[in-house]
Amino acid sequence: MLFNYISEYFSQLNKPHFFICTVFTALLITGNYYWGWEKQWIYNLPSRPQRVLGFYFIYGMAFTLPYLLYGWMSTGAALSLPPALRWMLILAPLIFALKSGIGGWQEMIQAARPGVQGYRLNVLVNWPIRLVVTVSILMILYAVLRQSGLISVAGTSGFLPDFANAMGLRLKEVNWTPYLIMLALVIPLVSFAATQADFLQTYPKMKLLQLQTNPVPNLWQKLAFQLAYGSDFLTIELFFRGFLVVLAARFVGPAAILPMAVLYCSIHFGKPLLECISSYFGGLLLGIFACYSGSIYGGIVVHLGLAWMMELAATIALYWKR
């Protein structure tokens, strides 16, 4: 089934558009890792609003240019896109820039509960709060587009069922077996990555819980961390494969996949180089599966499984290094 999706996508693909977008992605990766756009520029900006604008600039460039190129190559006019999609071009990079750059609760939590326990509470609630914020913004945006008639609604199932369906949150007829096979196939790649120094500098994320002080995190804190960490991948799948593929495909079909993959790569600029490069191709694959199946659950399984697999691999590698 998954191979059929891939075959169908590449048979319909605008090959020059794919080539240009891939070269553009390579240039973005080169620019980031050579000049340090994210780590040395954005994160050194003095205020959160400035950091949000910095993320918006990078994400907007990564997402908008592939769509403008698609419009120009399809019709000869870069802005010949459906009105709802034009709003998405403006707002989608902003939504994820807010997700990446907002905050404020950290200081309140630390002030109310200083010390190690306050720090750990911050770590545990950070990703779930970002999930709630992102979902709330997507629901508001979808409601506005729906109310204005820019998104057509079939039937009278109500707002929440319609929103869930539009975002690919549909469990019916999901075949889990191919996604589990995909996870099994990446085990050797994750095992190899765990031998690399830059990978072990980033993973396991669990080390965020452990300061250079006692007490050591207990079992419940470790379990809560993994659930909190996993919530970030729910955010990512809902936004990238749900909002930017399943919903956007209503307007441009499978052409929604490629701009999403370029943007998806750009949010990995703070990760190890190999992970950043592979995120472009991984984003393409997950986008293809979401587009043709109309569901993001397979992507959630793959993403969560891969994330926890990387946590485990890094933990084992560091244990054997001791």
C-alpha positions, 0 to 999 in steps of 0.5 A: 500500500505505502509503495503504491502511494509513493509510486503514484506520487512520483508518477504525478510529480512535477519533476522540475519543481521537485529538483528546484525545491530539493536544491533550494532545501540544500542551500538552506541547510548549507546556509544554516550550518555554515552561518548558524542562522538558528543557533547563532542568530535567532537564539541570540536575539534579545527578546522572545518577539524578536526570536519569533520574527526570526523563526518566521523569516526562516520558516516563511522563506522555506514554505512560501517560495516552493508554493510561489514557484509551484503557482508560477510553473503551473499557471505562469502566475506565482500568486494564482493560488486559492484564497484559503491557501494564500492565507495559509502561506502567510499564517502557517509559518507564523503559527510554527514560529509562535510554537518555537519562540513563545514562552513566559510560563517558564519564568512563572513556574520557576518563580512559584517553585524555585530550584531543581523541582521547578526546573523539572516541572518546566521541562515536563509542561513545556511541550504539552503547553505548546501542543495546546497553544498550536491546536487552539490556533489551528482550530481558530484559523480553521473556524474562520476559514470555514465560516468565511466559506473558504473551506467547503464543509460536507455534511452537518457533523459539527465543528469538532468532527469536521476539524478532526477529519480535515486534519487527518484524525481519522482512524477508520481503515488505518493499516498499521502494519506498513508503518511498523515495518518502516520502524523496523527498517530504520533500526540500523540507521538509528543504531549507526546514528548513536555512534556519532558524537553530534547525535550523542550531544543532542540525545537522549533528550531525557538528560534535560531532566538531570541538572548537575545536581541531586536528586536524580529524577525518579521513575515517574518523572522519567515516564512523565518526561517521555509522555511530554516529549511524545506530545511534541510529535503529536503537535508536529504531525497535526501541523505538518501532515494534518494542516499542511498536507491533508487540509491543503491537499483539498486545494492543490492535491499532492502538490501540498507535500513538497512545500511542507517537506521544505518547511519541515526540514527548516525546523530541524536546523538546530538538530545534527546535520544528518538528522536535518538532511534526512528530515526532508526525505522523511517529511516527503514520505510521511507527507505522501502517506498522509495525503493519499490515506487522508490520515496522520495516524501512521505518521504519528506511530512512525514519529513517536516510535522513531523518537523513543527509539533514538532516546533508547539508542542514545541511552544505551550508547552513553551507558557503554561509553562509561 
